[in-house]
């Protein structure tokens, strides 16, 4: 079943991705700018296309989408949709943004299939149990070189509970700094599905998450773990890397300065 779900996720994500690629190429990236967020008009249309496709294929499945919220259903699976991850990048003309669609077990919320499309890069990643593909070719986190953390690059993402909490943001900056001392470079990502995709094919060397948002985390985790990443976690902190030692080192580094949110 995960293969069938993955195929539907891919088609839905590619449909939205094609629309976003056209809007990005012709400069139709108008948006409403707030002090803490950007809402691109294209986001709503891309999401509509994904949700309509999913509801047509699986009318009994629930769908949780970033813009339109929760659409009820009573099927065995729930879909989680982020139709434009990296909205600031999209609106600013930066090509690192993506579409993420994931199917999760409705009883456990464990992801079972996912697709991530990076429209401006013409890249498609698909994950199902035991397999991740990049533009149709199977990939692994150990593809290419796997350097030690001291010479590697890792990504760091924070979710809404941290983004909108002053002390939490300050602590996140401290964690990012420490991660940058453990690895050669730590990227704080605002388009996490892009960096999850890179991790799945060995282009990044680790990923650390603090209170991540499910719309990005669920497809990202599936890409990482099915491509061979090891996960280490404690509470709202989790770390992913090609080896258990590296994942453990990243987690311990983050825990060494982490302060609980109020």
C-alpha positions in Angstrom: 0.0 0.0 0.0 2.8 2.4 0.7 3.9 2.2 -2.9 0.4 3.2 -4.1 0.3 6.1 -1.6 3.7 7.2 -2.7 2.6 7.3 -6.3 -0.4 9.5 -5.4 1.8 11.8 -3.3 4.2 12.2 -6.2 1.5 13.1 -8.7 -0.1 15.6 -6.3 3.2 17.2 -5.4 4.3 17.4 -9.1 1.1 19.0 -10.1 1.5 21.7 -7.5 5.2 22.0 -8.3 4.5 22.6 -12.0 2.2 25.5 -11.0 4.7 27.0 -8.6 7.5 26.6 -11.2 5.5 28.7 -13.7 4.7 31.4 -11.2 8.3 31.5 -10.0 9.6 31.7 -13.6 7.3 34.5 -14.7 7.8 36.5 -11.5 4.2 36.0 -10.1 5.4 35.7 -6.6 3.2 38.4 -5.0 2.6 37.9 -1.3 1.4 39.5 1.9 4.3 40.3 4.2 4.0 40.3 8.0 6.6 40.8 10.7 6.8 37.0 11.4 5.6 35.4 8.2 5.0 35.7 4.5 1.9 34.4 2.7 2.3 33.9 -1.0 -0.9 34.0 -3.1 0.4 31.0 -5.1 0.6 29.0 -1.9 -3.2 28.7 -1.7 -3.6 27.7 -5.3 -0.8 25.1 -5.1 -2.4 23.7 -1.9 -5.9 23.5 -3.6 -4.4 21.4 -6.4 -2.8 19.0 -3.9 -5.9 18.7 -1.7 -8.3 18.2 -4.7 -6.1 15.5 -6.1 -5.8 13.6 -2.8 -9.6 13.9 -2.2 -10.3 12.6 -5.7 -8.1 9.6 -5.2 -9.0 8.8 -1.6 -12.2 10.6 -0.6 -12.4 8.9 2.8 -8.9 10.0 3.9 -8.4 13.0 6.1 -6.1 15.8 4.9 -4.2 18.3 7.1 -3.0 21.3 5.0 -1.1 24.3 6.2 -3.4 27.0 4.7 -6.8 25.4 4.6 -6.5 23.4 7.8 -8.0 20.0 8.5 -10.3 18.2 6.1 -12.2 15.4 7.9 -12.1 11.7 6.9 -12.4 8.3 8.4 -10.0 6.2 6.3 -6.9 4.3 7.4 -4.6 7.2 6.4 -4.3 10.9 6.8 -2.5 13.2 4.4 -0.2 16.0 5.6 0.4 18.8 3.0 2.9 21.7 2.8 2.3 23.0 -0.7 4.9 25.7 -0.4 7.7 25.2 2.1 10.1 28.1 1.9 7.6 30.9 1.1 10.1 33.6 1.9 12.5 32.1 -0.6 9.8 31.8 -3.3 8.7 35.4 -2.8 12.2 36.7 -2.8 13.2 34.9 -6.0 15.4 32.3 -4.3 15.0 28.9 -5.9 15.1 26.8 -2.7 11.5 26.0 -1.9 9.5 22.8 -2.1 6.2 20.9 -2.1 5.8 18.2 0.5 3.0 15.6 0.6 2.9 12.7 3.1 0.6 9.9 4.0 0.5 8.8 7.6 -1.1 6.0 9.4 -4.3 7.5 10.9 -4.0 5.4 14.0 -0.3 6.0 14.9 0.6 9.2 12.8 3.6 7.4 11.5 4.5 8.4 8.0 4.3 5.6 5.4 4.8 7.4 2.1 5.9 10.9 1.0 6.9 13.0 -2.0 9.0 16.2 -2.0 9.2 18.2 -5.2 11.7 21.1 -5.6 10.1 23.0 -8.5 12.8 25.4 -9.4 15.4 22.7 -9.4 13.2 20.1 -11.2 13.9 17.5 -8.5 11.5 14.9 -7.2 12.1 12.7 -4.2 9.7 9.9 -3.3 9.8 7.8 -0.1 8.0 4.5 0.7 8.9 1.8 3.1 12.4 0.6 2.4 13.1 2.9 -0.6 13.8 6.5 -1.5 14.2 7.7 -5.1 15.6 10.9 -6.5 14.3 11.7 -10.0 13.5 8.0 -10.3 16.9 6.6 -9.1 17.2 4.9 -5.7 19.4 6.9 -3.3 21.0 6.5 0.1 22.4 8.8 2.8 25.7 7.1 2.2 25.8 8.0 -1.5 29.0 10.0 -2.3 31.4 10.9 0.5 30.4 10.6 4.2 32.8 12.9 6.0 33.2 13.0 9.8 31.1 15.7 11.4 34.1 18.0 12.0 34.3 18.5 8.2 30.6 18.0 7.4 27.5 20.2 6.9 24.4 19.8 8.9 21.0 21.5 8.9 19.0 22.8 11.9 15.2 23.5 12.0 13.0 25.0 14.6 9.2 24.8 14.6 6.5 27.3 15.5 6.7 26.8 19.3 10.3 28.1 19.1 9.9 30.6 16.3 7.3 32.7 18.2 9.0 32.5 21.6 11.6 35.1 22.4 13.7 33.1 24.9 13.2 30.0 22.7 14.6 31.7 19.7 17.6 32.9 21.7 18.2 29.4 22.9 17.9 28.1 19.3 20.6 30.4 18.3 22.8 29.0 21.0 22.1 25.5 19.8 22.9 26.4 16.2 26.2 28.0 17.3 27.2 24.8 19.2 26.2 22.6 16.3 28.5 24.8 14.1 31.4 24.0 16.5 30.7 20.2 16.2 30.3 20.3 12.4 32.1 22.4 9.9 28.9 24.3 9.1 25.4 24.4 10.5 22.6 25.8 8.2 19.5 27.1 10.0 16.9 26.1 7.4 13.6 27.9 6.6 12.8 25.5 3.8 13.4 22.2 5.7 12.0 19.9 3.0 14.8 21.1 0.7 17.4 20.0 3.2 15.7 16.8 4.2 15.8 15.9 0.5 19.5 16.7 0.2 20.2 14.6 3.4 18.4 11.6 1.8 21.0 11.4 -1.0 24.0 12.1 1.1 24.5 15.8 0.1 24.2 16.8 3.8 25.7 15.1 6.8 23.1 15.5 9.5 19.9 17.2 10.6 18.8 18.5 14.0 15.2 19.4 14.8 13.7 21.4 17.8 9.9 21.3 18.2 9.5 20.7 14.4 6.2 21.3 12.5 4.6 18.0 11.4 3.9 19.3 7.8 7.7 19.4 7.2 8.9 16.8 9.7 6.8 13.8 8.7 7.9 13.7 5.0 11.4 14.7 5.9 11.8 12.0 8.6 10.5 9.4 6.2 13.0 10.5 3.4 15.8 10.4 5.9 15.1 7.1 7.7 14.1 5.1 4.6 17.3 6.3 3.0 19.3 4.9 5.9 19.6 7.7 8.5 19.9 6.9 12.1 17.6 8.8 14.4 18.4 9.9 18.0 15.9 11.8 20.1 15.0 13.2 23.5 11.8 15.1 24.0 11.3 17.8 21.3 14.9 17.4 20.1 15.9 14.9 17.4 19.0 14.3 15.3 19.5 12.4 12.1 22.8 11.3 10.5 24.2 8.4 8.5 25.7 6.7 11.6 24.5 6.3 15.1 27.7 7.9 16.5 27.2 11.0 14.4 23.5 11.3 15.3 24.3 10.8 19.0 27.0 13.5 18.9 24.6 16.0 17.2 21.9 15.2 19.8 24.3 15.6 22.8 25.7 18.8 21.4 22.1 20.3 21.1 21.1 19.0 24.6 24.2 20.5 26.2 22.8 24.0 25.7 19.1 23.4 25.3 16.7 25.1 27.7 13.1 24.0 28.0 10.4 26.4 26.8 8.2 28.0 29.4 
